[in-house]
Amino acid sequence: MRIKRSVLTARRKAQQPIAEHGVQGEGNYESTRNYNAATRRFVESGRVDEAARRAAPRDAKEAKSIEQAERAGAARAKEEDPAVTHGRPRTRAKRST
């Protein structure tokens, strides 16, 4: 069984001391750059609208389930991300009793 070179490289990096493979604090700068580049390529590809349509709820039951999950997550959050509220005041999620 052959293992891809990238998998072997990742395993070796994981076994090295943190200072040797660039993980600093809470993040890895190389991973951040790779993620940002991939995100930029995706946005520039013009496939965002298609992906959003595919991710939309398929029916009312699924939409309700998604909304309930969002409320459950928001109830545990310390504060709402300003990018999510788009300048609107945050409404607190109702906790189920």
Biopython code that builds the backbone (N, CA, C, O; Angstrom):
import numpy as np
from Bio.PDB.StructureBuilder import StructureBuilder

atoms = [
    (1, "MET", "N", (0.842, -1.173, 0.000)),
    (1, "MET", "CA", (0.000, 0.000, 0.000)),
    (1, "MET", "C", (0.892, 1.243, 0.000)),
    (1, "MET", "O", (1.774, 1.388, 0.846)),
    (2, "ARG", "N", (0.652, 2.123, -0.948)),
    (2, "ARG", "CA", (1.443, 3.351, -1.042)),
    (2, "ARG", "C", (0.735, 4.484, -0.322)),
    (2, "ARG", "O", (-0.484, 4.635, -0.412)),
    (3, "ILE", "N", (1.515, 5.272, 0.388)),
    (3, "ILE", "CA", (0.978, 6.438, 1.078)),
    (3, "ILE", "C", (1.491, 7.671, 0.354)),
    (3, "ILE", "O", (2.673, 7.767, 0.025)),
    (4, "LYS", "N", (0.587, 8.614, 0.109)),
    (4, "LYS", "CA", (0.963, 9.830, -0.599)),
    (4, "LYS", "C", (2.056, 10.583, 0.151)),
    (4, "LYS", "O", (2.115, 10.578, 1.381)),
    (5, "ARG", "N", (2.906, 11.219, -0.619)),
    (5, "ARG", "CA", (4.014, 11.986, -0.042)),
    (5, "ARG", "C", (3.508, 13.074, 0.899)),
    (5, "ARG", "O", (4.115, 13.325, 1.940)),
    (6, "SER", "N", (2.388, 13.728, 0.536)),
    (6, "SER", "CA", (1.875, 14.804, 1.386)),
    (6, "SER", "C", (1.451, 14.281, 2.754)),
    (6, "SER", "O", (1.596, 14.978, 3.758)),
    (7, "VAL", "N", (0.927, 13.057, 2.798)),
    (7, "VAL", "CA", (0.535, 12.459, 4.073)),
    (7, "VAL", "C", (1.774, 12.182, 4.919)),
    (7, "VAL", "O", (1.786, 12.450, 6.121)),
    (8, "LEU", "N", (2.813, 11.647, 4.286)),
    (8, "LEU", "CA", (4.051, 11.376, 5.015)),
    (8, "LEU", "C", (4.672, 12.665, 5.537)),
    (8, "LEU", "O", (5.159, 12.711, 6.666)),
    (9, "THR", "N", (4.653, 13.716, 4.712)),
    (9, "THR", "CA", (5.201, 15.005, 5.134)),
    (9, "THR", "C", (4.415, 15.534, 6.326)),
    (9, "THR", "O", (5.007, 16.020, 7.289)),
    (10, "ALA", "N", (3.091, 15.444, 6.273)),
    (10, "ALA", "CA", (2.261, 15.917, 7.380)),
    (10, "ALA", "C", (2.556, 15.127, 8.656)),
    (10, "ALA", "O", (2.606, 15.692, 9.748)),
    (11, "ARG", "N", (2.749, 13.834, 8.508)),
    (11, "ARG", "CA", (3.059, 13.013, 9.694)),
    (11, "ARG", "C", (4.398, 13.414, 10.292)),
    (11, "ARG", "O", (4.536, 13.524, 11.511)),
    (12, "ARG", "N", (5.390, 13.632, 9.423)),
    (12, "ARG", "CA", (6.709, 14.039, 9.922)),
    (12, "ARG", "C", (6.617, 15.376, 10.642)),
    (12, "ARG", "O", (7.201, 15.551, 11.711)),
    (13, "LYS", "N", (5.873, 16.334, 10.047)),
    (13, "LYS", "CA", (5.730, 17.649, 10.672)),
    (13, "LYS", "C", (5.057, 17.534, 12.033)),
    (13, "LYS", "O", (5.434, 18.226, 12.979)),
    (14, "ALA", "N", (4.071, 16.667, 12.129)),
    (14, "ALA", "CA", (3.345, 16.501, 13.393)),
    (14, "ALA", "C", (4.252, 15.950, 14.482)),
    (14, "ALA", "O", (4.027, 16.194, 15.667)),
    (15, "GLN", "N", (5.268, 15.214, 14.083)),
    (15, "GLN", "CA", (6.162, 14.608, 15.065)),
    (15, "GLN", "C", (7.307, 15.547, 15.450)),
    (15, "GLN", "O", (7.997, 15.292, 16.437)),
    (16, "GLN", "N", (7.523, 16.617, 14.702)),
    (16, "GLN", "CA", (8.594, 17.559, 15.003)),
    (16, "GLN", "C", (8.168, 18.494, 16.132)),
    (16, "GLN", "O", (6.975, 18.726, 16.327)),
    (17, "PRO", "N", (9.119, 19.024, 16.863)),
    (17, "PRO", "CA", (8.776, 20.039, 17.859)),
    (17, "PRO", "C", (8.100, 21.228, 17.181)),
    (17, "PRO", "O", (8.380, 21.530, 16.021)),
    (18, "ILE", "N", (7.224, 21.887, 17.896)),
    (18, "ILE", "CA", (6.433, 22.980, 17.331)),
    (18, "ILE", "C", (7.303, 24.033, 16.656)),
    (18, "ILE", "O", (6.972, 24.469, 15.553)),
    (19, "ALA", "N", (8.382, 24.450, 17.264)),
    (19, "ALA", "CA", (9.217, 25.516, 16.704)),
    (19, "ALA", "C", (9.794, 25.146, 15.346)),
    (19, "ALA", "O", (10.083, 26.038, 14.548)),
    (20, "GLU", "N", (9.970, 23.866, 15.057)),
    (20, "GLU", "CA", (10.570, 23.449, 13.799)),
    (20, "GLU", "C", (9.611, 23.495, 12.627)),
    (20, "GLU", "O", (10.059, 23.633, 11.488)),
    (21, "HIS", "N", (8.298, 23.385, 12.858)),
    (21, "HIS", "CA", (7.397, 23.361, 11.704)),
    (21, "HIS", "C", (6.451, 24.551, 11.641)),
    (21, "HIS", "O", (5.458, 24.493, 10.917)),
    (22, "GLY", "N", (6.720, 25.615, 12.363)),
    (22, "GLY", "CA", (6.053, 26.886, 12.148)),
    (22, "GLY", "C", (4.739, 27.120, 12.864)),
    (22, "GLY", "O", (4.075, 28.120, 12.588)),
    (23, "VAL", "N", (4.339, 26.257, 13.759)),
    (23, "VAL", "CA", (3.119, 26.516, 14.498)),
    (23, "VAL", "C", (3.481, 27.472, 15.630)),
    (23, "VAL", "O", (4.353, 27.187, 16.451)),
    (24, "GLN", "N", (2.804, 28.594, 15.654)),
    (24, "GLN", "CA", (3.116, 29.595, 16.664)),
    (24, "GLN", "C", (1.831, 30.024, 17.344)),
    (24, "GLN", "O", (0.852, 30.342, 16.669)),
    (25, "GLY", "N", (1.817, 30.038, 18.639)),
    (25, "GLY", "CA", (0.626, 30.455, 19.364)),
    (25, "GLY", "C", (-0.530, 29.527, 19.046)),
    (25, "GLY", "O", (-0.434, 28.312, 19.220)),
    (26, "GLU", "N", (-1.630, 30.114, 18.575)),
    (26, "GLU", "CA", (-2.818, 29.323, 18.302)),
    (26, "GLU", "C", (-2.971, 28.990, 16.827)),
    (26, "GLU", "O", (-4.006, 28.454, 16.429)),
    (27, "GLY", "N", (-1.978, 29.289, 16.007)),
    (27, "GLY", "CA", (-2.180, 29.054, 14.587)),
    (27, "GLY", "C", (-0.922, 28.712, 13.835)),
    (27, "GLY", "O", (0.194, 28.841, 14.339)),
    (28, "ASN", "N", (-1.129, 28.280, 12.638)),
    (28, "ASN", "CA", (-0.043, 27.935, 11.740)),
    (28, "ASN", "C", (-0.121, 28.900, 10.570)),
    (28, "ASN", "O", (-1.094, 28.888, 9.816)),
    (29, "TYR", "N", (0.891, 29.729, 10.417)),
    (29, "TYR", "CA", (0.857, 30.767, 9.391)),
    (29, "TYR", "C", (0.753, 30.196, 7.988)),
    (29, "TYR", "O", (0.062, 30.761, 7.140)),
    (30, "GLU", "N", (1.420, 29.100, 7.734)),
    (30, "GLU", "CA", (1.353, 28.490, 6.412)),
    (30, "GLU", "C", (-0.059, 27.987, 6.118)),
    (30, "GLU", "O", (-0.558, 28.157, 5.006)),
    (31, "SER", "N", (-0.698, 27.375, 7.098)),
    (31, "SER", "CA", (-2.072, 26.902, 6.917)),
    (31, "SER", "C", (-3.016, 28.068, 6.674)),
    (31, "SER", "O", (-3.929, 27.973, 5.855)),
    (32, "THR", "N", (-2.798, 29.156, 7.379)),
    (32, "THR", "CA", (-3.632, 30.341, 7.186)),
    (32, "THR", "C", (-3.476, 30.882, 5.777)),
    (32, "THR", "O", (-4.464, 31.226, 5.128)),
    (33, "ARG", "N", (-2.241, 30.961, 5.300)),
    (33, "ARG", "CA", (-2.011, 31.443, 3.927)),
    (33, "ARG", "C", (-2.668, 30.517, 2.911)),
    (33, "ARG", "O", (-3.277, 30.983, 1.948)),
    (34, "ASN", "N", (-2.549, 29.207, 3.122)),
    (34, "ASN", "CA", (-3.158, 28.246, 2.195)),
    (34, "ASN", "C", (-4.678, 28.380, 2.181)),
    (34, "ASN", "O", (-5.299, 28.360, 1.118)),
    (35, "TYR", "N", (-5.274, 28.517, 3.364)),
    (35, "TYR", "CA", (-6.726, 28.675, 3.455)),
    (35, "TYR", "C", (-7.163, 29.959, 2.757)),
    (35, "TYR", "O", (-8.107, 29.946, 1.967)),
    (36, "ASN", "N", (-6.482, 31.066, 3.044)),
    (36, "ASN", "CA", (-6.839, 32.343, 2.430)),
    (36, "ASN", "C", (-6.719, 32.282, 0.907)),
    (36, "ASN", "O", (-7.574, 32.812, 0.198)),
    (37, "ALA", "N", (-5.676, 31.646, 0.407)),
    (37, "ALA", "CA", (-5.488, 31.532, -1.046)),
    (37, "ALA", "C", (-6.594, 30.667, -1.667)),
    (37, "ALA", "O", (-7.125, 31.002, -2.726)),
    (38, "ALA", "N", (-6.936, 29.566, -1.010)),
    (38, "ALA", "CA", (-7.992, 28.693, -1.537)),
    (38, "ALA", "C", (-9.341, 29.414, -1.522)),
    (38, "ALA", "O", (-10.129, 29.282, -2.458)),
    (39, "THR", "N", (-9.602, 30.172, -0.465)),
    (39, "THR", "CA", (-10.852, 30.931, -0.380)),
    (39, "THR", "C", (-10.911, 31.984, -1.479)),
    (39, "THR", "O", (-11.945, 32.158, -2.123)),
    (40, "ARG", "N", (-9.804, 32.683, -1.693)),
    (40, "ARG", "CA", (-9.749, 33.704, -2.740)),
    (40, "ARG", "C", (-10.003, 33.072, -4.106)),
    (40, "ARG", "O", (-10.760, 33.615, -4.910)),
    (41, "ARG", "N", (-9.367, 31.917, -4.373)),
    (41, "ARG", "CA", (-9.574, 31.239, -5.670)),
    (41, "ARG", "C", (-11.029, 30.825, -5.843)),
    (41, "ARG", "O", (-11.583, 30.955, -6.934)),
    (42, "PHE", "N", (-11.657, 30.326, -4.773)),
    (42, "PHE", "CA", (-13.055, 29.906, -4.846)),
    (42, "PHE", "C", (-13.955, 31.097, -5.159)),
    (42, "PHE", "O", (-14.820, 31.008, -6.030)),
    (43, "VAL", "N", (-13.758, 32.204, -4.459)),
    (43, "VAL", "CA", (-14.576, 33.392, -4.690)),
    (43, "VAL", "C", (-14.385, 33.904, -6.109)),
    (43, "VAL", "O", (-15.356, 34.259, -6.777)),
    (44, "GLU", "N", (-13.149, 33.945, -6.570)),
    (44, "GLU", "CA", (-12.865, 34.438, -7.909)),
    (44, "GLU", "C", (-13.362, 33.493, -8.999)),
    (44, "GLU", "O", (-13.525, 33.911, -10.146)),
    (45, "SER", "N", (-13.605, 32.223, -8.662)),
    (45, "SER", "CA", (-14.060, 31.255, -9.655)),
    (45, "SER", "C", (-15.497, 31.495, -10.082)),
    (45, "SER", "O", (-15.926, 30.992, -11.120)),
    (46, "GLY", "N", (-16.250, 32.261, -9.291)),
    (46, "GLY", "CA", (-17.639, 32.530, -9.630)),
    (46, "GLY", "C", (-18.593, 31.420, -9.211)),
    (46, "GLY", "O", (-19.741, 31.402, -9.654)),
    (47, "ARG", "N", (-18.146, 30.498, -8.372)),
    (47, "ARG", "CA", (-18.994, 29.371, -7.980)),
    (47, "ARG", "C", (-19.707, 29.590, -6.649)),
    (47, "ARG", "O", (-20.343, 28.669, -6.135)),
    (48, "VAL", "N", (-19.611, 30.794, -6.083)),
    (48, "VAL", "CA", (-20.194, 31.055, -4.766)),
    (48, "VAL", "C", (-21.718, 30.950, -4.811)),
    (48, "VAL", "O", (-22.316, 30.308, -3.947)),
    (49, "ASP", "N", (-22.351, 31.572, -5.803)),
    (49, "ASP", "CA", (-23.814, 31.530, -5.887)),
    (49, "ASP", "C", (-24.320, 30.101, -6.030)),
    (49, "ASP", "O", (-25.303, 29.718, -5.395)),
    (50, "GLU", "N", (-23.651, 29.320, -6.859)),
    (50, "GLU", "CA", (-24.032, 27.917, -7.044)),
    (50, "GLU", "C", (-23.915, 27.151, -5.728)),
    (50, "GLU", "O", (-24.807, 26.378, -5.377)),
    (51, "ALA", "N", (-22.834, 27.359, -5.011)),
    (51, "ALA", "CA", (-22.632, 26.670, -3.732)),
    (51, "ALA", "C", (-23.697, 27.098, -2.716)),
    (51, "ALA", "O", (-24.183, 26.275, -1.940)),
    (52, "ALA", "N", (-24.054, 28.373, -2.722)),
    (52, "ALA", "CA", (-25.090, 28.864, -1.808)),
    (52, "ALA", "C", (-26.439, 28.229, -2.132)),
    (52, "ALA", "O", (-27.187, 27.863, -1.225)),
    (53, "ARG", "N", (-26.746, 28.100, -3.404)),
    (53, "ARG", "CA", (-28.008, 27.449, -3.795)),
    (53, "ARG", "C", (-28.029, 25.991, -3.352)),
    (53, "ARG", "O", (-29.051, 25.501, -2.872)),
    (54, "ARG", "N", (-26.909, 25.297, -3.512)),
    (54, "ARG", "CA", (-26.843, 23.885, -3.110)),
    (54, "ARG", "C", (-26.943, 23.728, -1.595)),
    (54, "ARG", "O", (-27.435, 22.711, -1.105)),
    (55, "ALA", "N", (-26.475, 24.736, -0.850)),
    (55, "ALA", "CA", (-26.485, 24.653, 0.613)),
    (55, "ALA", "C", (-27.818, 25.083, 1.223)),
    (55, "ALA", "O", (-28.045, 24.878, 2.415)),
    (56, "ALA", "N", (-28.691, 25.670, 0.429)),
    (56, "ALA", "CA", (-29.980, 26.150, 0.936)),
    (56, "ALA", "C", (-30.835, 24.975, 1.420)),
    (56, "ALA", "O", (-30.720, 23.863, 0.903)),
    (57, "PRO", "N", (-31.688, 25.228, 2.411)),
    (57, "PRO", "CA", (-32.571, 24.159, 2.885)),
    (57, "PRO", "C", (-33.455, 23.638, 1.748)),
    (57, "PRO", "O", (-33.913, 24.406, 0.903)),
    (58, "ARG", "N", (-33.685, 22.338, 1.741)),
    (58, "ARG", "CA", (-34.466, 21.717, 0.670)),
    (58, "ARG", "C", (-35.967, 21.835, 0.896)),
    (58, "ARG", "O", (-36.756, 21.782, -0.048)),
    (59, "ASP", "N", (-36.350, 21.994, 2.162)),
    (59, "ASP", "CA", (-37.779, 22.096, 2.473)),
    (59, "ASP", "C", (-37.946, 22.826, 3.799)),
    (59, "ASP", "O", (-36.964, 23.187, 4.447)),
    (60, "ALA", "N", (-39.195, 23.041, 4.195)),
    (60, "ALA", "CA", (-39.492, 23.788, 5.417)),
    (60, "ALA", "C", (-38.975, 23.064, 6.660)),
    (60, "ALA", "O", (-38.516, 23.706, 7.605)),
    (61, "LYS", "N", (-39.048, 21.739, 6.664)),
    (61, "LYS", "CA", (-38.581, 20.968, 7.810)),
    (61, "LYS", "C", (-37.076, 21.164, 8.016)),
    (61, "LYS", "O", (-36.616, 21.358, 9.142)),
    (62, "GLU", "N", (-36.322, 21.112, 6.926)),
    (62, "GLU", "CA", (-34.872, 21.314, 7.021)),
    (62, "GLU", "C", (-34.555, 22.751, 7.429)),
    (62, "GLU", "O", (-33.633, 22.975, 8.213)),
    (63, "ALA", "N", (-35.303, 23.726, 6.914)),
    (63, "ALA", "CA", (-35.093, 25.131, 7.278)),
    (63, "ALA", "C", (-35.320, 25.330, 8.775)),
    (63, "ALA", "O", (-34.563, 26.045, 9.432)),
    (64, "LYS", "N", (-36.373, 24.691, 9.316)),
    (64, "LYS", "CA", (-36.665, 24.806, 10.746)),
    (64, "LYS", "C", (-35.558, 24.172, 11.578)),
    (64, "LYS", "O", (-35.175, 24.707, 12.618)),
    (65, "SER", "N", (-35.048, 23.038, 11.124)),
    (65, "SER", "CA", (-33.968, 22.354, 11.828)),
    (65, "SER", "C", (-32.710, 23.222, 11.868)),
    (65, "SER", "O", (-32.038, 23.306, 12.896)),
    (66, "ILE", "N", (-32.400, 23.859, 10.754)),
    (66, "ILE", "CA", (-31.228, 24.745, 10.679)),
    (66, "ILE", "C", (-31.403, 25.927, 11.622)),
    (66, "ILE", "O", (-30.474, 26.306, 12.335)),
    (67, "GLU", "N", (-32.595, 26.502, 11.622)),
    (67, "GLU", "CA", (-32.859, 27.648, 12.492)),
    (67, "GLU", "C", (-32.719, 27.254, 13.967)),
    (67, "GLU", "O", (-32.159, 28.010, 14.760)),
    (68, "GLN", "N", (-33.226, 26.077, 14.332)),
    (68, "GLN", "CA", (-33.101, 25.614, 15.709)),
    (68, "GLN", "C", (-31.627, 25.422, 16.090)),
    (68, "GLN", "O", (-31.220, 25.770, 17.199)),
    (69, "ALA", "N", (-30.844, 24.875, 15.181)),
    (69, "ALA", "CA", (-29.413, 24.687, 15.447)),
    (69, "ALA", "C", (-28.708, 26.028, 15.620)),
    (69, "ALA", "O", (-27.844, 26.173, 16.485)),
    (70, "GLU", "N", (-29.081, 27.013, 14.792)),
    (70, "GLU", "CA", (-28.484, 28.344, 14.912)),
    (70, "GLU", "C", (-28.832, 28.973, 16.255)),
    (70, "GLU", "O", (-27.984, 29.590, 16.898)),
    (71, "ARG", "N", (-30.072, 28.814, 16.669)),
    (71, "ARG", "CA", (-30.493, 29.377, 17.959)),
    (71, "ARG", "C", (-29.751, 28.697, 19.121)),
    (71, "ARG", "O", (-29.339, 29.357, 20.075)),
    (72, "ALA", "N", (-29.591, 27.393, 19.027)),
    (72, "ALA", "CA", (-28.875, 26.663, 20.088)),
    (72, "ALA", "C", (-27.430, 27.141, 20.175)),
    (72, "ALA", "O", (-26.905, 27.327, 21.273)),
    (73, "GLY", "N", (-26.787, 27.341, 19.038)),
    (73, "GLY", "CA", (-25.413, 27.834, 19.033)),
    (73, "GLY", "C", (-25.318, 29.255, 19.548)),
    (73, "GLY", "O", (-24.399, 29.590, 20.294)),
    (74, "ALA", "N", (-26.276, 30.102, 19.149)),
    (74, "ALA", "CA", (-26.272, 31.500, 19.575)),
    (74, "ALA", "C", (-26.512, 31.617, 21.075)),
    (74, "ALA", "O", (-25.990, 32.524, 21.724)),
    (75, "ALA", "N", (-27.294, 30.708, 21.618)),
    (75, "ALA", "CA", (-27.588, 30.760, 23.054)),
    (75, "ALA", "C", (-26.323, 30.528, 23.874)),
    (75, "ALA", "O", (-26.222, 31.013, 25.001)),
    (76, "ARG", "N", (-25.387, 29.818, 23.341)),
    (76, "ARG", "CA", (-24.146, 29.521, 24.054)),
    (76, "ARG", "C", (-23.058, 30.564, 23.778)),
    (76, "ARG", "O", (-22.048, 30.611, 24.479)),
    (77, "ALA", "N", (-23.265, 31.384, 22.770)),
    (77, "ALA", "CA", (-22.238, 32.344, 22.375)),
    (77, "ALA", "C", (-22.175, 33.515, 23.354)),
    (77, "ALA", "O", (-23.188, 33.946, 23.905)),
    (78, "LYS", "N", (-20.967, 34.010, 23.552)),
    (78, "LYS", "CA", (-20.784, 35.160, 24.437)),
    (78, "LYS", "C", (-21.365, 36.409, 23.790)),
    (78, "LYS", "O", (-22.042, 37.201, 24.446)),
    (79, "GLU", "N", (-21.095, 36.580, 22.499)),
    (79, "GLU", "CA", (-21.647, 37.706, 21.745)),
    (79, "GLU", "C", (-21.692, 37.336, 20.275)),
    (79, "GLU", "O", (-20.989, 36.428, 19.831)),
    (80, "GLU", "N", (-22.509, 38.031, 19.533)),
    (80, "GLU", "CA", (-22.685, 37.755, 18.104)),
    (80, "GLU", "C", (-21.555, 38.412, 17.315)),
    (80, "GLU", "O", (-21.082, 39.490, 17.673)),
    (81, "ASP", "N", (-21.139, 37.769, 16.265)),
    (81, "ASP", "CA", (-20.146, 38.330, 15.361)),
    (81, "ASP", "C", (-20.782, 39.510, 14.638)),
    (81, "ASP", "O", (-21.833, 39.342, 14.021)),
    (82, "PRO", "N", (-20.180, 40.709, 14.691)),
    (82, "PRO", "CA", (-20.761, 41.868, 14.024)),
    (82, "PRO", "C", (-20.966, 41.645, 12.519)),
    (82, "PRO", "O", (-21.862, 42.243, 11.923)),
    (83, "ALA", "N", (-20.152, 40.799, 11.912)),
    (83, "ALA", "CA", (-20.312, 40.528, 10.486)),
    (83, "ALA", "C", (-21.609, 39.771, 10.215)),
    (83, "ALA", "O", (-22.153, 39.842, 9.113)),
    (84, "VAL", "N", (-22.098, 39.059, 11.204)),
    (84, "VAL", "CA", (-23.337, 38.298, 11.039)),
    (84, "VAL", "C", (-24.545, 39.201, 11.211)),
    (84, "VAL", "O", (-25.528, 39.056, 10.484)),
    (85, "THR", "N", (-24.493, 40.133, 12.163)),
    (85, "THR", "CA", (-25.645, 40.989, 12.438)),
    (85, "THR", "C", (-25.794, 42.108, 11.417)),
    (85, "THR", "O", (-26.869, 42.698, 11.303)),
    (86, "HIS", "N", (-24.738, 42.407, 10.677)),
    (86, "HIS", "CA", (-24.784, 43.454, 9.640)),
    (86, "HIS", "C", (-25.327, 44.772, 10.186)),
    (86, "HIS", "O", (-26.121, 45.449, 9.533)),
    (87, "GLY", "N", (-24.887, 45.123, 11.390)),
    (87, "GLY", "CA", (-25.292, 46.400, 11.958)),
    (87, "GLY", "C", (-26.615, 46.356, 12.703)),
    (87, "GLY", "O", (-26.971, 47.332, 13.363)),
    (88, "ARG", "N", (-27.357, 45.256, 12.620)),
    (88, "ARG", "CA", (-28.625, 45.149, 13.341)),
    (88, "ARG", "C", (-28.328, 44.785, 14.794)),
    (88, "ARG", "O", (-27.348, 44.092, 15.070)),
    (89, "PRO", "N", (-29.154, 45.240, 15.714)),
    (89, "PRO", "CA", (-28.942, 44.831, 17.100)),
    (89, "PRO", "C", (-29.163, 43.333, 17.240)),
    (89, "PRO", "O", (-30.016, 42.753, 16.568)),
    (90, "ARG", "N", (-28.403, 42.730, 18.101)),
    (90, "ARG", "CA", (-28.497, 41.279, 18.307)),
    (90, "ARG", "C", (-29.782, 40.944, 19.049)),
    (90, "ARG", "O", (-30.134, 41.596, 20.032)),
    (91, "THR", "N", (-30.466, 39.932, 18.573)),
    (91, "THR", "CA", (-31.620, 39.430, 19.299)),
    (91, "THR", "C", (-31.194, 38.173, 20.009)),
    (91, "THR", "O", (-30.568, 37.300, 19.409)),
    (92, "ARG", "N", (-31.523, 38.067, 21.271)),
    (92, "ARG", "CA", (-31.127, 36.891, 22.041)),
    (92, "ARG", "C", (-31.999, 35.714, 21.667)),
    (92, "ARG", "O", (-33.216, 35.833, 21.520)),
    (93, "ALA", "N", (-31.353, 34.584, 21.517)),
    (93, "ALA", "CA", (-32.079, 33.361, 21.208)),
    (93, "ALA", "C", (-32.907, 32.945, 22.411)),
    (93, "ALA", "O", (-32.453, 33.034, 23.551)),
    (94, "LYS", "N", (-34.116, 32.494, 22.148)),
    (94, "LYS", "CA", (-34.962, 32.018, 23.223)),
    (94, "LYS", "C", (-34.522, 30.632, 23.624)),
    (94, "LYS", "O", (-34.339, 29.756, 22.779)),
    (95, "ARG", "N", (-34.354, 30.440, 24.898)),
    (95, "ARG", "CA", (-33.964, 29.130, 25.395)),
    (95, "ARG", "C", (-35.216, 28.281, 25.562)),
    (95, "ARG", "O", (-36.243, 28.742, 26.059)),
    (96, "SER", "N", (-35.104, 27.046, 25.139)),
    (96, "SER", "CA", (-36.247, 26.151, 25.294)),
    (96, "SER", "C", (-36.340, 25.715, 26.742)),
    (96, "SER", "O", (-35.328, 25.490, 27.406)),
    (97, "THR", "N", (-37.551, 25.600, 27.216)),
    (97, "THR", "CA", (-37.759, 25.235, 28.621)),
    (97, "THR", "C", (-38.212, 23.811, 28.755)),
    (97, "THR", "O", (-38.435, 23.336, 29.869)),
]
sb = StructureBuilder()
sb.init_structure("model")
sb.init_model(0)
sb.init_chain("A")
sb.init_seg("    ")
for serial, (resi, resn, name, xyz) in enumerate(atoms, 1):
    if name == "N":
        sb.init_residue(resn, " ", resi, " ")
    sb.init_atom(name, np.array(xyz, "f"), 0.0, 1.0, " ", f" {name:<3s}", serial, name[0])
structure = sb.get_structure()
